[in-house]
Amino acid sequence: MPNDWSYLVELQKNKPGTLAKILKNNAPRYVKEEVRRLIKEGKIKNIQELIEKAVSENKSLIKVLEEYGIKNKERKFGKGSIRCIICGSHDRVIRRYKIYICGRCFREMAKELGFKVMGE
């Protein structure tokens, strides 16, 4: 299961208490620093104000942060930049032949994809 913070935000879209915990504990450092900067500048009072705006306007917290100028950085390099197209996992992603499927999903779907299954 993906544990990216933006995935968690989308999953818990209309739950203000959970969104506050995700923003405090799971958000990347640059997002937390930018939120602190907004509070210091007086653009927002606290984190709860951001979350209430997201829930009341039925928007994603990430969209509200983008309105305040905080962009969500996508990973360009490393393990976190590639996901399984089926389950979203970062583990054991097979990039050969441009299939981008993790090892677990590949084992389940190997015959359907036209590969020979050895060891069965």
VEXDREN-2710 file (C-alpha; in Angstrom, 1 decimal):
% VEXDREN-2710
k/r/px/py/pz
1/MET/0.0/0.0/0.0
2/PRO/1.4/3.4/-0.9
3/ASN/2.4/5.5/2.1
4/ASP/3.1/8.8/0.3
5/TRP/1.6/11.7/2.2
6/SER/-0.4/13.0/-0.8
7/TYR/-2.1/9.5/-1.0
8/LEU/-3.0/9.7/2.7
9/VAL/-4.4/13.2/2.2
10/GLU/-6.6/12.0/-0.7
11/LEU/-7.7/9.0/1.3
12/GLN/-8.8/11.0/4.4
13/LYS/-10.2/14.0/2.4
14/ASN/-13.2/14.9/4.6
15/LYS/-11.8/14.1/8.1
16/PRO/-10.3/17.3/9.6
17/GLY/-8.7/15.6/12.7
18/THR/-6.9/13.0/10.6
19/LEU/-5.8/15.6/8.0
20/ALA/-4.2/17.6/10.8
21/LYS/-2.3/14.6/12.0
22/ILE/-1.2/13.8/8.5
23/LEU/0.0/17.4/7.9
24/LYS/1.9/17.4/11.2
25/ASN/3.4/13.9/11.0
26/ASN/3.6/12.7/7.4
27/ALA/4.1/15.8/5.3
28/PRO/7.6/16.5/4.0
29/ARG/9.9/18.9/5.7
30/TYR/9.6/21.6/3.0
31/VAL/5.8/21.6/3.4
32/LYS/6.0/22.0/7.2
33/GLU/8.5/24.8/6.8
34/GLU/6.3/26.7/4.3
35/VAL/3.2/26.3/6.5
36/ARG/5.3/27.7/9.5
37/ARG/6.3/30.6/7.2
38/LEU/2.7/31.3/6.3
39/ILE/1.8/31.4/10.0
40/LYS/4.6/33.8/10.8
41/GLU/3.6/36.1/8.0
42/GLY/0.1/36.1/9.3
43/LYS/-1.5/34.7/6.1
44/ILE/-3.1/31.9/8.2
45/LYS/-3.6/31.6/11.9
46/ASN/-2.9/27.9/12.3
47/ILE/-2.9/24.5/10.6
48/GLN/-6.5/24.0/11.5
49/GLU/-7.5/27.0/9.4
50/LEU/-6.0/25.3/6.3
51/ILE/-7.8/22.1/7.0
52/GLU/-11.2/23.8/7.6
53/LYS/-10.8/25.6/4.3
54/ALA/-10.1/22.3/2.5
55/VAL/-13.1/20.5/4.1
56/SER/-15.5/23.4/3.7
57/GLU/-14.7/24.0/0.0
58/ASN/-14.6/20.2/-0.6
59/LYS/-11.0/20.5/-2.0
60/SER/-8.0/18.4/-1.4
61/LEU/-5.5/19.8/1.2
62/ILE/-2.9/19.7/-1.5
63/LYS/-5.0/22.0/-3.7
64/VAL/-5.4/24.5/-0.8
65/LEU/-1.7/24.4/-0.1
66/GLU/-1.1/25.2/-3.8
67/GLU/-3.4/28.2/-3.5
68/TYR/-1.0/29.5/-0.8
69/GLY/2.0/28.8/-3.1
70/ILE/3.2/25.5/-1.6
71/LYS/3.8/23.1/-4.4
72/ASN/4.0/19.3/-3.9
73/LYS/7.3/18.1/-5.2
74/GLU/7.2/14.9/-7.2
75/ARG/10.2/12.6/-6.8
76/LYS/12.4/12.5/-9.9
77/PHE/15.0/10.0/-8.9
78/GLY/15.3/7.0/-6.6
79/LYS/13.0/4.3/-5.4
80/GLY/10.1/6.6/-4.6
81/SER/9.8/7.9/-8.2
82/ILE/8.5/4.7/-9.7
83/ARG/5.3/3.0/-8.7
84/CYS/3.5/-0.2/-9.6
85/ILE/0.7/0.7/-12.0
86/ILE/-1.6/-1.8/-10.3
87/CYS/-1.2/-1.5/-6.6
88/GLY/1.0/1.6/-6.2
89/SER/3.8/0.0/-4.4
90/HIS/7.4/1.2/-4.7
91/ASP/8.9/-2.3/-3.9
92/ARG/10.4/-4.5/-6.6
93/VAL/9.1/-2.5/-9.6
94/ILE/9.9/-4.3/-12.9
95/ARG/10.8/-1.6/-15.5
96/ARG/12.0/-4.0/-18.2
97/TYR/9.9/-3.9/-21.3
98/LYS/8.3/-0.7/-19.8
99/ILE/5.7/-2.7/-17.8
100/TYR/6.2/-0.9/-14.4
101/ILE/4.6/-3.7/-12.3
102/CYS/5.8/-4.7/-8.9
103/GLY/7.1/-8.3/-8.3
104/ARG/4.0/-9.4/-6.4
105/CYS/1.5/-8.2/-9.1
106/PHE/3.8/-9.6/-11.8
107/ARG/3.7/-13.1/-10.3
108/GLU/-0.1/-12.9/-10.2
109/MET/-0.4/-11.7/-13.8
110/ALA/2.6/-13.3/-15.6
111/LYS/0.6/-15.8/-17.6
112/GLU/-1.9/-13.2/-18.7
113/LEU/1.0/-11.0/-19.8
114/GLY/2.4/-13.8/-21.9
115/PHE/5.4/-14.9/-19.8
116/LYS/6.3/-18.5/-19.0
117/VAL/5.8/-19.3/-15.3
118/MET/8.7/-21.4/-14.0
119/GLY/8.5/-23.3/-10.7
120/GLU/4.8/-24.2/-10.6
END
